[in-house]
Amino acid sequence: MSRLDNRSIDLAYRPRTYFWPHGLKPHPLSSIKGANRRAFVARALAEDPDQDIPPVLLRHALPAPLRSAFASQHPSAMGGEFLPDLVADEVEVGRITLASTTQDVTCVYARQERDRIILRVVDEYDGDTLSGRNSRSARQPLSLQQFVRFFLEAFDLNEVIRMNFGDDGYPEEEVFSFFEGSSDFYPEFDQLLCRRVRTFIRKING
């Protein structure tokens, strides 16, 4: 399905779990904070699943000296690298990546506490880009509709679009290349984000 496909989206879709059986680790891509690092590893493994990736690139967080070296290349190389660390047994459920100068990344993390799932929305600025409720608990994984509602209540993507494109009349090609949603648990997450943004633009433009 393309990002702006008009086919129906299963809003009621609910993953069976966010977590893996005890003793199993998620795919390394799921725990890499940096957007560029994650993309590099994904491309490398797509070309050759058996190739050796430098272990430091598979770390959740880069060592400070290497992070500084990456930052010297271009600000966008740091996208995602300043996200809060995952706590024990916490997983990343989904992320929104912006094609901004610093390639800002906002994520939803989840962890299990007894019979509840604790979810939190995190950014790279100690929460400064967040508004509204940025944490919640649930007895089971959220439906796609619930997940997107929770994410966008905390991170107002429409407002980000308005700030960046409002003066230019919201050119769709630029708007939809500015953000991307990704999730190991919700295959239609990005498509639903696009649909919400398109509705927002059409409402403003009349």
Order of alpha helices (4+ residues) and beta strands (2+ residues): alpha-alpha-beta-beta-beta-beta-alpha-alpha-alpha-beta-alpha
